Amino acid sequence: MPVNSPLVHSRRIDPWLLELLRCPITGGGLLEDGNALSTTIANGPRYEITATGLPLFAQSSLSEDGLKQQAHYDRIAKDYLANLGYPHTQEYMAALDRSLLSCVSPNSLGTTAEICCGRGEAFHLLQDRIQCGVGVDVSVSMLEAAQTEHQRRPIRFVQGDATMLPLRSAAFDNVFMLGGIHHVSDRPRLFFEIERILKPGGTFYFREPVSDLALWRWMRAVIYRLSATLDHETERPLRHCEVAPLLENSGLRLTQWATHGFLGFCLFMNSDVLIFNRSFRFVPGIRRITRFFAKLDNWALGLPGMHNAGLQVIGKAEKPAAAR
Ligand SMILES: C[S@@+](CC[C@H](N)C(=O)[O-])C[C@H]1O[C@@H](n2cnc3c(N)ncnc32)[C@H](O)[C@@H]1O
């Protein structure tokens, strides 16, 4: 629990954060030890803490995917964040955010984790409904942007791999992943980790690219090779036929799978690929035009037979309340 005493602020790692962390290798608890976190085992692993207070769990234990993504996002972080700043991108994203929020519990979200958090978009969206939060990402560049953005909130960030989370078991009421699952190829292990850190009765929310429609699979096969901010070797959009059984196997029950984004999404949300799209920011009334297209997309996806034809999926999976 965050405590606002001067004593706590004089430490590098807040005690409440330490309570939520664990060694990703041994699974044991951690102690603050100078400029590092260490396990209670003699000669056990040590994890450096950066000058800004970021524990580095992914320096020694990182999956092959994680390693590629770390290099990729450390390289493109600036461009990625610039793309999120265009008015049409913001406007379309706001429509997707509203759809996500409509399926999130209106109550306090308690202790929340955001995995593959980047700049902490879920934390930004959920604002004060989170009691305390931990964001995990492999890219230090993205995490530094997140730290700056959320510095006045009870939210902390750690560098870690999504398939080897440095987070305690059964410690989180909710877990969010926005645009992270499709980067992780070892999805059985990812979902196992999410189930592990959720409390019984906890919920996993996600928003991800989805390619249930063959047209999107073909289009993305080309685009992911062309774009400098996408990486075709490590990015694979979700498909319901793959994800639903994997979630079930990990002990999570899929309770929502709704697709969003159609032609308007293609046009307004790909400024990294469609370079011409960046000039939309100079078009008068571009925000209103984007909102119109977002509504048109919703209408199109509401037509009979179209509900799985969207480019993004908003999903929800629950961990049963009774301990398994
Ligand atoms: C598309 S960005 C999404 C960022 C943020 N969630 C958002 O909505 O803007 C994907 C993020 O996943 C992170 N990532 C990719 N693979 C990862 C892994 N194996 N473990 C942890 N983070 C990973 C990347 O560093 C990047 O910040």
The ligand as an SDF file (V2000), in Angstrom:
LIG
                    3D

 27 29  0  0  0  0  0  0  0  0999 V2000
    3.1190   -1.8370  -28.9120 C   0  0  0  0  0  0  0  0  0  0  0  0
    4.0020   -1.4000  -27.4740 S   0  0  0  0  0  0  0  0  0  0  0  0
    2.6390   -1.1240  -26.3610 C   0  0  0  0  0  0  0  0  0  0  0  0
    2.9970   -0.1720  -25.2720 C   0  0  0  0  0  0  0  0  0  0  0  0
    1.8130    0.3080  -24.4340 C   0  0  0  0  0  0  0  0  0  0  0  0
    1.1500   -0.8040  -23.7720 N   0  0  0  0  0  0  0  0  0  0  0  0
    0.8320    1.1180  -25.2570 C   0  0  0  0  0  0  0  0  0  0  0  0
   -0.3630    0.8070  -25.2250 O   0  0  0  0  0  0  0  0  0  0  0  0
    1.2500    2.0700  -25.9110 O   0  0  0  0  0  0  0  0  0  0  0  0
    4.6170   -2.9550  -26.9370 C   0  0  0  0  0  0  0  0  0  0  0  0
    5.4770   -2.9040  -25.6760 C   0  0  0  0  0  0  0  0  0  0  0  0
    5.7580   -4.2470  -25.2810 O   0  0  0  0  0  0  0  0  0  0  0  0
    7.0850   -4.3220  -24.7880 C   0  0  0  0  0  0  0  0  0  0  0  0
    7.5010   -5.7310  -24.8650 N   0  0  0  0  0  0  0  0  0  0  0  0
    7.6360   -6.4860  -25.9680 C   0  0  0  0  0  0  0  0  0  0  0  0
    7.9940   -7.7390  -25.6580 N   0  0  0  0  0  0  0  0  0  0  0  0
    8.0870   -7.8040  -24.2980 C   0  0  0  0  0  0  0  0  0  0  0  0
    8.3970   -8.8370  -23.3570 C   0  0  0  0  0  0  0  0  0  0  0  0
    8.7160  -10.0730  -23.7350 N   0  0  0  0  0  0  0  0  0  0  0  0
    8.3690   -8.5230  -22.0380 N   0  0  0  0  0  0  0  0  0  0  0  0
    8.0570   -7.2640  -21.6170 C   0  0  0  0  0  0  0  0  0  0  0  0
    7.7610   -6.2350  -22.4690 N   0  0  0  0  0  0  0  0  0  0  0  0
    7.7690   -6.5070  -23.7900 C   0  0  0  0  0  0  0  0  0  0  0  0
    7.8590   -3.3730  -25.6960 C   0  0  0  0  0  0  0  0  0  0  0  0
    9.0730   -2.9370  -25.1110 O   0  0  0  0  0  0  0  0  0  0  0  0
    6.8310   -2.2320  -25.8780 C   0  0  0  0  0  0  0  0  0  0  0  0
    6.9930   -1.2100  -24.9160 O   0  0  0  0  0  0  0  0  0  0  0  0
  1  2  1  0
  2  3  1  0
  2 10  1  0
  3  4  1  0
  4  5  1  0
  5  6  1  0
  5  7  1  0
  7  8  2  0
  7  9  1  0
 10 11  1  0
 11 12  1  0
 11 26  1  0
 12 13  1  0
 13 14  1  0
 13 24  1  0
 14 15  1  0
 14 23  1  0
 15 16  2  0
 16 17  1  0
 17 18  1  0
 17 23  2  0
 18 19  1  0
 18 20  2  0
 20 21  1  0
 21 22  2  0
 22 23  1  0
 24 25  1  0
 24 26  1  0
 26 27  1  0
M  CHG  2   2   1   9  -1
M  END
$$$$
